[in-house]
Amino acid sequence: MTYDFLIIGAGAAGANCAYTLKQAGKSVAVVDKEGIAKGASGAAGAFLSPLPGKKNSYNSLVNDALAYSIDFYEKLMPKLITKKGVLRVSNDNFDKTKLDGNALKHKVLKFKNIEGYYYADAAIVNPVDICNYLLKNCDFYQEDIQELNFKDGYYIFKNFKAKNIILAQGVNSPLVNYPYINISPMFGVKIDVKTSTEIPFNIHKSISISTNKADGTVAIGATQQNHSMTQGECNTTCDKCPFYINTDEEDVKSLLKQANELIDLDDLEVIKVSKGARATIKSYFPVLGKIIDYEKSLKKYPSIKKGTKIPSDLLEYYQNIYSINALGSRGFVFAPYLAKKLKENILDGVAIPKEISLEKLFYKYARTKGV
């Protein structure tokens, strides 16, 4: 088989890229060594929430992506999204001053013993079902690709070949070298529970609690630390990782304790525990675009190390290889929006916004690190 695009990674980023390119008339295959949504995306709480606070480039990106993504899910998969808003409760990291100072439409609301700020434009989605739906018309291969071989205009694999590669690998070791992208794992834990308590909207403080979903469950999620940080890269799922420290029992107790401090959950039954490593960079911005060959570009233009900016079309790139990564804890917020941006860049020549471009990180790294 010959494809226009091979996407490596079948989580939120890869599935959305596959769907978007397929809708644009391209032939698409997706590869993942574990399966569809078997990593961080499958373990995600998949909360779609706004980011209040004084307007800046990051929360503007989050909120633009949120508006696009909620509309995308509602039109395409209305049964897989529950849109009932979110009640945000102040804590030490997100205080009343920051909440009062934002421009997003909200109202002060009290529910039971909780008082906070209610935002109507918030939702939760079913992450595994979303990824499977997006990939239903794409060819999927469960394989562990270790290297990329380019010949006569195609990347050649055992059963197929492709003109273009999109790396949507998250925290897994990349198949090409681009050292200016320093991906760090941020480990998340989610529990799905059943409860007779009616929760009218998502609730967020130090953890997130979902409204009652269509399947009768409630999701409770938070960022935890479950790994030995002697290992900086992930090569498999948490359950198979030799560096994973199994603290499921403690994590569940902690999440339930924090949840019950917000709202009493009656007739509680834990159904499932999920965990995964979310890919982030220091700035928390996602990254997107064609991958610059760092060594070749600096060899061709050594003055880059002194701060010289070269027109992007003159830099050296890996042949037809693109990246979508570092979506962090907002994978299902960012993914549809970024997939659209990447498609527009590849097919229509529309520039990637500067704040999420690989070019920005390339120049910063070259100035500070050199060769």
C-alpha positions as CSV (number, residue, x, y, z in Angstrom):
1,M,0.0,0.0,0.0
2,T,1.1,3.5,-0.8
3,Y,-0.1,6.4,1.4
4,D,0.2,10.2,1.3
5,F,0.7,10.3,5.0
6,L,1.8,7.9,7.7
7,I,1.1,9.1,11.2
8,I,3.1,7.5,14.0
9,G,1.0,7.7,17.2
10,A,-2.7,6.9,17.7
11,G,-3.6,9.2,20.5
12,A,-5.5,12.5,20.4
13,A,-2.9,14.3,18.2
14,G,-2.4,11.5,15.7
15,A,-6.1,10.6,15.4
16,N,-7.1,14.2,14.8
17,C,-4.4,14.7,12.2
18,A,-5.4,11.5,10.5
19,Y,-9.1,12.5,10.4
20,T,-8.3,16.1,9.2
21,L,-6.0,14.9,6.3
22,K,-8.5,12.1,5.3
23,Q,-11.2,14.8,5.1
24,A,-8.9,16.8,2.8
25,G,-8.8,13.8,0.4
26,K,-5.5,12.3,1.4
27,S,-4.7,8.6,1.9
28,V,-3.7,8.1,5.5
29,A,-2.3,5.3,7.6
30,V,-1.7,5.3,11.4
31,V,0.8,3.2,13.3
32,D,1.1,2.7,17.0
33,K,3.0,0.0,18.8
34,E,0.4,-0.3,21.6
35,G,-2.8,0.3,19.8
36,I,-5.4,3.2,19.5
37,A,-5.4,5.5,22.5
38,K,-3.4,3.1,24.7
39,G,-1.1,5.7,26.1
40,A,-1.7,9.1,27.8
41,S,-4.7,9.9,25.6
42,G,-6.6,6.8,26.7
43,A,-5.8,7.7,30.3
44,A,-6.8,11.3,30.0
45,G,-9.6,12.9,31.9
46,A,-10.4,14.7,28.6
47,F,-11.8,17.7,30.3
48,L,-12.4,20.6,27.9
49,S,-12.0,23.7,30.0
50,P,-11.2,27.4,29.5
51,L,-8.1,29.0,30.9
52,P,-9.1,32.2,32.7
53,G,-6.7,34.9,33.8
54,K,-5.3,38.1,32.3
55,K,-5.1,37.7,28.6
56,N,-1.8,36.5,27.2
57,S,-0.5,34.4,24.3
58,Y,-0.9,31.1,26.1
59,N,-4.4,31.4,27.5
60,S,-5.5,33.0,24.2
61,L,-4.2,29.9,22.4
62,V,-6.0,27.6,24.9
63,N,-9.3,29.4,24.6
64,D,-9.2,29.7,20.8
65,A,-8.5,25.9,20.6
66,L,-11.3,25.2,23.1
67,A,-13.9,27.1,21.1
68,Y,-12.8,25.3,17.9
69,S,-12.6,21.9,19.5
70,I,-16.0,22.0,21.4
71,D,-17.7,23.0,18.1
72,F,-15.8,20.2,16.3
73,Y,-16.8,17.5,18.7
74,E,-20.4,18.7,19.0
75,K,-20.9,18.6,15.2
76,L,-19.0,15.4,14.5
77,M,-19.6,13.2,17.6
78,P,-22.4,14.7,19.7
79,K,-22.9,11.5,21.6
80,L,-19.3,11.5,22.8
81,I,-19.3,14.9,24.3
82,T,-21.0,16.1,27.5
83,K,-21.2,19.9,27.6
84,K,-22.5,21.2,30.9
85,G,-19.9,23.8,31.8
86,V,-17.3,23.9,34.6
87,L,-17.3,25.4,38.1
88,R,-13.7,26.6,38.9
89,V,-12.9,26.9,42.6
90,S,-10.1,29.2,43.7
91,N,-7.0,27.6,45.2
92,D,-3.5,28.8,46.0
93,N,-2.4,28.4,42.3
94,F,-5.5,30.0,40.9
95,D,-6.8,32.6,43.2
96,K,-9.7,35.0,43.2
97,T,-7.7,37.9,41.8
98,K,-6.7,35.9,38.7
99,L,-10.3,34.7,38.3
100,D,-11.8,38.1,38.7
101,G,-9.3,39.6,36.2
102,N,-10.2,37.5,33.2
103,A,-12.2,38.5,30.2
104,L,-14.0,35.1,29.7
105,K,-17.8,35.1,30.2
106,H,-18.6,33.6,33.6
107,K,-20.7,34.0,36.7
108,V,-20.2,33.5,40.4
109,L,-22.1,30.3,41.4
110,K,-22.6,28.4,44.6
111,F,-23.4,24.6,44.5
112,K,-23.9,22.8,47.8
113,N,-20.9,24.0,49.8
114,I,-18.8,25.0,46.8
115,E,-18.5,28.6,45.6
116,G,-16.7,29.4,42.4
117,Y,-16.8,30.7,38.9
118,Y,-19.0,29.0,36.4
119,Y,-18.0,28.9,32.7
120,A,-20.7,27.5,30.3
121,D,-18.2,26.7,27.5
122,A,-16.7,23.6,29.0
123,A,-17.2,19.9,28.5
124,I,-15.8,16.4,28.8
125,V,-15.3,13.8,26.1
126,N,-14.8,10.1,26.0
127,P,-11.1,9.8,24.9
128,V,-10.9,6.2,23.7
129,D,-14.2,6.4,21.7
130,I,-13.1,9.8,20.2
131,C,-9.8,8.3,18.9
132,N,-11.5,5.2,17.5
133,Y,-14.2,7.3,15.8
134,L,-11.6,9.6,14.2
135,L,-9.6,6.6,12.9
136,K,-12.5,4.5,11.6
137,N,-11.8,5.3,8.0
138,C,-8.0,5.2,8.2
139,D,-5.8,2.1,7.9
140,F,-4.3,1.2,11.2
141,Y,-1.2,-0.9,11.9
142,Q,-0.1,-2.0,15.3
143,E,3.7,-2.0,14.8
144,D,6.7,-0.7,16.6
145,I,8.6,1.4,14.0
146,Q,12.2,1.8,15.0
147,E,13.7,3.7,12.0
148,L,12.7,5.7,8.9
149,N,14.1,4.7,5.6
150,F,13.6,7.2,2.7
151,K,14.1,6.0,-0.9
152,D,12.9,7.4,-4.2
153,G,10.5,9.9,-2.7
154,Y,8.9,7.5,-0.2
155,Y,9.4,6.2,3.4
156,I,9.6,2.4,3.0
157,F,8.1,0.0,5.6
158,K,7.4,-3.7,5.7
159,N,3.8,-3.6,4.4
160,F,3.5,-0.1,3.0
161,K,5.2,3.1,2.0
162,A,4.3,6.8,2.5
163,K,5.3,10.2,1.1
164,N,5.0,12.1,4.4
165,I,5.5,11.3,8.0
166,I,3.8,13.0,11.0
167,L,5.3,12.2,14.4
168,A,2.6,12.3,17.1
169,Q,4.6,10.2,19.5
170,G,4.1,12.2,22.7
171,V,6.8,11.2,25.3
172,N,8.2,8.3,23.3
173,S,11.7,8.6,21.9
174,P,11.5,10.5,18.5
175,L,12.5,8.7,15.3
176,V,14.6,11.7,14.2
177,N,17.0,14.0,16.1
178,Y,15.6,17.4,17.0
179,P,17.3,18.4,20.3
180,Y,15.6,21.8,20.4
181,I,12.4,20.0,21.5
182,N,12.9,19.0,25.1
183,I,9.9,16.9,25.9
184,S,9.2,16.1,29.6
185,P,6.7,13.6,30.9
186,M,3.9,14.9,33.1
187,F,2.2,11.9,34.7
188,G,-1.6,11.9,35.1
189,V,-4.0,9.6,36.9
190,K,-7.7,9.3,36.3
191,I,-10.3,7.1,38.0
192,D,-13.8,6.4,36.6
193,V,-16.4,5.9,39.4
194,K,-20.1,5.3,39.7
195,T,-22.1,7.4,42.2
196,S,-25.7,8.2,42.9
197,T,-24.8,11.8,43.4
198,E,-26.0,14.1,40.7
199,I,-23.2,16.5,39.6
200,P,-24.6,19.2,37.2
201,F,-21.3,20.3,35.8
202,N,-17.6,19.7,35.9
203,I,-15.8,20.9,39.0
204,H,-12.2,22.0,39.0
205,K,-9.9,22.9,41.9
206,S,-6.6,21.0,42.5
207,I,-8.3,18.0,40.8
208,S,-11.1,17.7,38.2
209,I,-14.4,16.0,38.8
210,S,-16.7,15.5,35.8
211,T,-20.4,15.8,35.6
212,N,-22.3,12.5,35.3
213,K,-21.5,11.2,31.8
214,A,-23.8,9.4,29.4
215,D,-22.4,6.0,30.4
216,G,-23.3,6.7,34.1
217,T,-19.8,7.3,35.3
218,V,-17.9,10.2,36.7
219,A,-14.3,10.9,36.0
220,I,-11.9,12.2,38.6
221,G,-8.4,13.2,37.4
222,A,-5.2,14.9,38.5
223,T,-1.5,15.1,37.8
224,Q,0.5,12.7,39.9
225,Q,4.1,11.5,40.1
226,N,4.3,7.8,39.6
227,H,7.7,7.3,38.0
228,S,11.4,7.3,38.9
229,M,12.8,10.4,37.2
230,T,16.1,8.6,36.5
231,Q,14.4,7.8,33.2
232,G,13.5,10.9,31.2
233,E,12.0,9.3,28.1
234,C,9.1,6.9,27.8
235,N,9.2,3.9,25.5
236,T,6.0,2.1,26.5
237,T,2.8,2.4,28.5
238,C,2.9,2.9,32.3
239,D,1.9,-0.7,33.0
240,K,4.8,-2.0,31.1
241,C,7.4,0.6,32.2
242,P,10.2,-0.7,34.4
243,F,10.4,2.8,36.0
244,Y,6.7,2.9,37.0
245,I,6.1,2.9,40.7
246,N,2.7,1.3,41.3
247,T,0.9,3.6,43.7
248,D,-2.6,3.0,42.4
249,E,-4.0,2.4,45.9
250,E,-2.6,5.6,47.3
251,D,-3.5,7.5,44.2
252,V,-7.1,6.4,44.4
253,K,-7.3,7.3,48.1
254,S,-5.8,10.7,47.4
255,L,-8.2,11.5,44.5
256,L,-11.3,10.3,46.4
257,K,-10.2,12.3,49.5
258,Q,-9.8,15.5,47.5
259,A,-13.0,14.9,45.6
260,N,-15.0,14.4,48.8
261,E,-13.6,17.6,50.2
262,L,-15.4,19.3,47.4
263,I,-18.6,17.2,47.1
264,D,-20.1,14.2,48.8
265,L,-20.1,11.2,46.4
266,D,-22.7,8.8,47.6
267,D,-22.8,5.0,46.8
268,L,-19.3,5.3,45.4
269,E,-17.8,2.5,43.4
270,V,-14.4,2.7,41.6
271,I,-14.7,1.2,38.1
272,K,-11.3,1.9,36.5
273,V,-7.9,3.4,37.2
274,S,-6.0,4.9,34.2
275,K,-2.5,6.5,34.1
276,G,-0.3,7.9,31.4
277,A,2.6,10.3,30.7
278,R,1.6,13.5,29.0
279,A,4.1,15.2,26.8
280,T,5.0,18.8,27.7
281,I,7.8,21.4,27.3
282,K,8.9,24.0,29.7
283,S,6.7,26.8,28.3
284,Y,3.6,24.5,28.2
285,F,3.0,25.5,24.6
286,P,2.3,22.7,22.1
287,V,4.7,22.5,19.1
288,L,3.9,22.0,15.5
289,G,5.4,21.9,12.0
290,K,8.0,20.5,9.7
291,I,11.1,19.3,11.5
292,I,14.2,21.3,11.1
293,D,17.5,19.3,10.7
294,Y,19.5,21.0,13.5
295,E,23.0,19.9,12.6
296,K,22.7,20.5,8.9
297,S,21.1,23.9,9.4
298,L,23.9,25.0,11.7
299,K,26.6,23.6,9.4
300,K,25.1,25.6,6.5
301,Y,24.5,28.8,8.6
302,P,26.9,28.8,11.6
303,S,26.0,32.4,12.3
304,I,22.7,31.1,13.7
305,K,24.6,30.4,16.9
306,K,25.2,34.2,17.2
307,G,21.5,35.1,16.8
308,T,21.2,35.4,13.0
309,K,17.7,34.6,11.7
310,I,17.6,32.8,8.4
311,P,14.4,32.8,6.3
312,S,12.6,29.6,7.1
313,D,12.6,28.3,3.6
314,L,16.4,28.3,3.6
315,L,16.8,26.1,6.6
316,E,17.5,22.4,6.3
317,Y,14.7,20.1,7.0
318,Y,14.1,16.3,7.3
319,Q,12.5,15.2,4.1
320,N,8.7,15.5,4.5
321,I,8.7,14.8,8.3
322,Y,6.4,16.8,10.6
323,S,5.7,16.9,14.3
324,I,2.7,17.6,16.5
325,N,3.7,17.3,20.2
326,A,3.7,18.7,23.7
327,L,-0.1,18.9,24.1
328,G,0.3,18.3,27.8
329,S,-2.8,18.0,29.9
330,R,-5.0,19.7,27.3
331,G,-4.6,17.1,24.6
332,F,-8.3,16.9,23.6
333,V,-8.6,20.7,23.7
334,F,-5.5,21.3,21.4
335,A,-5.7,18.3,19.1
336,P,-8.5,19.2,16.6
337,Y,-7.3,22.8,16.4
338,L,-3.6,21.9,15.9
339,A,-4.5,19.2,13.3
340,K,-6.3,21.9,11.3
341,K,-3.3,24.3,11.6
342,L,-0.9,21.5,10.5
343,K,-3.1,20.5,7.6
344,E,-3.3,24.2,6.4
345,N,0.5,24.4,6.7
346,I,1.3,21.3,4.7
347,L,-1.4,21.5,2.0
348,D,-2.0,25.2,1.7
349,G,1.3,26.8,2.8
350,V,-0.2,28.7,5.7
351,A,2.5,29.6,8.3
352,I,2.4,27.9,11.7
353,P,1.7,30.6,14.4
354,K,5.1,31.7,15.9
355,E,4.3,30.7,19.5
356,I,3.8,27.0,18.6
357,S,6.4,26.7,15.8
358,L,9.4,24.5,15.8
359,E,11.4,27.4,14.3
360,K,11.1,29.5,17.5
361,L,12.5,26.7,19.6
362,F,15.2,25.9,17.1
363,Y,16.6,29.4,17.2
364,K,16.4,29.6,21.0
365,Y,18.3,26.3,21.4
366,A,20.9,27.2,18.8
367,R,21.7,30.5,20.5
368,T,22.0,28.9,24.0
369,K,23.6,25.5,23.2
370,G,25.5,25.8,20.0
371,V,26.3,22.6,18.1
